[in-house]
Amino acid sequence: MPSRKPSRKVGTRKLTLIREPQKQAAVKISRELAMEFNKSVSIQELNSVDFNLLDFPAEATCNVAHQVLTTRFTQIEFENAKLRKFIAKVGYKYQKYGNPFHNIHHGVTVMHGAYTLTRNTRFLSTFNEHHTFAFVVAALCHDLNHPGRTNIYEEKIESRLANRYGDRSVLESYSIAKALKLLTD
């Protein structure tokens, strides 16, 4: 395998490999803050299509995710402490790169959209509770650990991720792998 160079020319633009995740001014969640789960949401708010997660501080988004899962999935038995720990780890992983878009607000917003879809349409009526739970958790984790770059960028610079996942849905594959690791820890 040829050795990697720190940067490559692509067209007329120079693309530089980012060696260390760059922390931006985006909201950061520590494991301690994520564990607070301190702002409660009513079932009426959760069930509303007008629900706006941006009305909540970042550290409260983990509570919203917890409430979605415990409100919607009453037939699934899980340990509350393990569920909270999983959600806190998801919050922490979303903040790893300080990405201003692919962060915990984005993950929980997409999760809430999936939750709303499962509650307000007949689209998923053919799926059982476990399938629907997997769908909502997948929505939460869909951009986990997203570095803020595109698949095309990863492919052009021949990044480790692109090499690992075969230049096909690189970041999506990476997020799935990270989510599965959290689920099995």
C-alpha positions in Angstrom: 0.0 0.0 0.0 1.5 3.4 -0.9 2.3 5.8 1.9 -0.1 8.7 2.4 0.9 12.2 1.9 -0.5 14.9 4.1 -2.3 16.6 1.2 -3.3 15.9 -2.4 -4.0 18.1 -5.4 -7.5 17.6 -6.8 -8.2 19.9 -9.8 -7.0 23.3 -8.9 -7.8 23.1 -5.2 -5.5 21.7 -2.6 -7.2 19.4 -0.1 -5.5 19.0 3.2 -6.0 16.0 5.4 -7.2 16.9 8.9 -5.0 15.0 11.3 -6.8 16.1 14.5 -10.5 16.8 14.8 -10.9 20.6 14.9 -13.0 21.8 17.8 -15.2 24.6 16.6 -17.3 27.1 18.6 -20.3 24.7 18.3 -22.0 23.6 21.5 -20.1 20.8 23.2 -21.6 18.2 25.4 -19.6 16.5 28.1 -20.6 13.1 29.3 -21.6 14.7 32.6 -23.9 17.3 30.9 -25.4 14.6 28.7 -26.3 12.6 31.8 -28.2 15.4 33.4 -31.4 14.9 31.3 -32.8 17.9 33.0 -35.6 19.4 30.9 -38.8 17.5 30.7 -41.1 17.5 27.6 -44.8 16.8 27.8 -46.3 14.0 25.6 -48.4 16.6 23.9 -45.3 18.5 22.9 -43.6 15.3 21.7 -46.6 14.3 19.6 -46.8 17.7 17.9 -45.4 18.1 14.4 -44.7 21.7 15.5 -42.2 20.5 18.2 -39.0 22.5 17.9 -36.0 21.0 19.5 -34.1 24.2 19.1 -36.2 25.6 21.9 -34.1 23.3 24.2 -30.5 23.7 25.3 -28.1 21.1 23.8 -27.7 19.4 27.2 -31.5 18.8 27.3 -31.7 17.1 24.0 -30.6 13.7 25.5 -33.7 14.0 27.7 -35.9 14.5 24.7 -34.3 11.4 23.0 -34.9 9.4 26.2 -38.6 10.6 26.4 -39.2 9.7 22.8 -37.9 6.1 23.3 -39.7 5.6 26.7 -43.0 7.2 25.6 -43.3 5.5 22.2 -42.0 2.0 23.0 -43.8 0.9 26.1 -43.9 -2.8 25.1 -40.1 -3.0 24.9 -38.3 -3.8 28.1 -34.9 -2.2 28.6 -32.9 -1.0 31.6 -33.4 2.7 32.1 -29.8 3.3 33.3 -28.4 1.5 30.2 -30.7 3.5 27.9 -29.6 6.8 29.5 -26.0 5.8 29.2 -26.4 4.9 25.5 -28.1 8.2 24.7 -25.4 10.1 26.7 -22.7 8.3 24.6 -24.6 9.2 21.4 -24.6 12.9 22.5 -20.9 12.8 23.3 -20.1 11.1 20.0 -22.1 13.7 18.0 -20.1 16.5 19.6 -16.7 14.9 18.9 -15.8 17.1 16.0 -17.6 20.2 17.1 -19.6 20.0 13.9 -22.1 22.9 13.8 -24.7 20.9 11.9 -24.2 17.2 12.5 -24.6 17.5 16.2 -26.9 16.1 18.9 -29.6 18.6 18.0 -29.6 17.3 14.4 -29.6 13.6 15.5 -32.5 14.1 17.9 -34.4 16.3 15.4 -34.2 13.5 12.8 -35.2 11.0 15.6 -38.2 13.1 16.4 -39.2 13.2 12.8 -39.0 9.4 12.6 -41.0 9.2 15.9 -43.7 11.5 14.5 -43.8 9.4 11.3 -44.4 6.2 13.3 -47.1 7.8 15.4 -49.0 9.9 12.8 -49.1 7.7 9.7 -50.0 4.2 8.6 -46.8 3.9 6.7 -45.1 1.8 9.3 -48.2 -0.1 10.5 -46.8 -3.3 9.0 -43.7 -3.1 11.2 -43.7 -4.6 14.7 -42.5 -2.7 17.8 -38.9 -3.9 17.6 -38.6 -2.8 13.9 -40.0 0.6 14.7 -37.7 1.0 17.7 -34.7 0.1 15.4 -35.9 2.7 12.9 -36.1 5.5 15.5 -32.8 4.6 17.1 -31.2 4.5 13.6 -32.6 8.0 13.0 -30.9 9.2 16.2 -27.6 7.7 15.2 -27.7 8.4 11.4 -24.8 11.0 11.4 -23.0 9.8 14.5 -19.3 11.0 14.7 -19.8 13.0 11.4 -16.5 14.9 10.7 -18.3 17.6 8.7 -16.9 16.5 5.3 -18.6 14.9 2.4 -18.3 11.4 1.0 -16.7 12.9 -2.2 -14.1 14.7 -0.1 -13.2 11.5 1.8 -12.9 9.6 -1.5 -10.8 12.3 -3.2 -8.2 12.4 -0.4 -8.3 8.7 -0.1 -8.9 8.9 3.6 -8.8 6.0 6.0 -12.6 6.0 6.1 -12.8 5.8 2.3 -10.3 3.0 2.2 -12.2 1.2 5.0 -15.6 1.5 3.6 -14.8 1.1 -0.1 -15.7 4.6 -1.4 -19.4 3.8 -1.1 -21.5 5.7 1.4 -18.4 6.3 3.5 -19.8 8.5 6.2 -23.0 6.6 6.5 -21.1 3.3 6.9 -18.9 5.0 9.5 -21.9 6.2 11.5 -23.5 2.8 11.4 -20.3 1.2 12.6 -20.0 3.7 15.5 -23.7 3.2 16.5 -23.3 -0.6 16.5 -20.2 -0.3 18.6 -22.1 1.8 21.1 -25.0 -0.7 21.2 -22.7 -3.6 21.9 -20.6 -1.8 24.6 
